[in-house]
Amino acid sequence: MAGHCCAVLGSPIRHSLSPVLHRAAYEALGLTGWSYEAHEVDDHQLADFVAGCGSDWVGLSLTMPLKEAVLELGRPSEGARVVGAGNTLIFDHARGCHRVENTDVTGMTAALTRAGVAHARSALVIGAGATARSSLAALAPLGVRTITVMARSAERAHASLDDVAAHFGQRLTVVDWGELPAEAHDVTVATTPAAVEPDVAARIAAASPVVFDIIYHPWPTVLGDAASRVPGCTVLDGMDLLAHQAVDQVRLMTGHDVPVEVLLSAGRSALAARVE
């Protein structure tokens, strides 16, 4: 039996690539006695699962629909508290007060930085849920202070995002789904599986030198395909986010740094094998 247990929890979880990435990290780092599994857990089961984890448990990755529920089960970092969501729980069995982190935020910032985005002033964010809140926080260190949000409900978008935008001093405007903003943006981040229409996607891509779509399968998305056709447009996908945030999770859980290239290679290889 492994001496250090970690896992990803969510529902549905069957297709998660997190085990592939974390196991690749353990192998690259030469760590033995570490395990990383996937468990089907919904928000009603989360507290019992965490309570049942013994002293050999080190950390958990949380995906939907658990990112908000996990905040009640530990001490949120400032980043997790501000965006109202966490995706990582680090056990502190001695104190009985676990840590909740949000590596979606730091991972997105790192992915954009690695892609050459050193500074940006404006962004278009598609969607208004937990990942959109994380994207506002991720864009703040790059200097983004003007945010346009494309959402189906302006009321829900403001309710979800206004406090986060205010915390980072960002001016937030909401436009209807499919409505094109009047001005171009330095970065576009698509945070929802819902696709915009092809003509809208093409016009968004043409007006933004950087497009980050958090979906990695199926790929390309409508927006990803449109962006790939624009000369000079930098395109990032969900694997970039998954790998970069996993680098931070591995560090939090093991205390070691793994090169992001290791995780990107493992993730893309596993995804290609599934598609074949």
Buried (B, 14 or more C-beta within 10 A) or exposed (E): EBEBBBBBBBBEBEEBBBBBBBBBBBBBBEBEEBBBBBBEBBBEBBBEBBEEBEEBBBBBBBBBBBBBBBBEBBBBBEBBBBBBBBBBBBBEEEEEEBBBBBBBBBBBBBBBEBBEBEEBEBBBBBBBBBBBBBBBBBBBBBEBBBBBBBBEEBEEBBEBBEBBBEBBEBEBBBBEBEEBBEEEBBBBBBBBEEBBEEEBBBBBBBBBBBBBBBBBEEBBBBBBBBBEBBEEBBBBBBBBBBBBBBBBBBBBBBEEEBEBEBBBBBBBEBBEEEEE
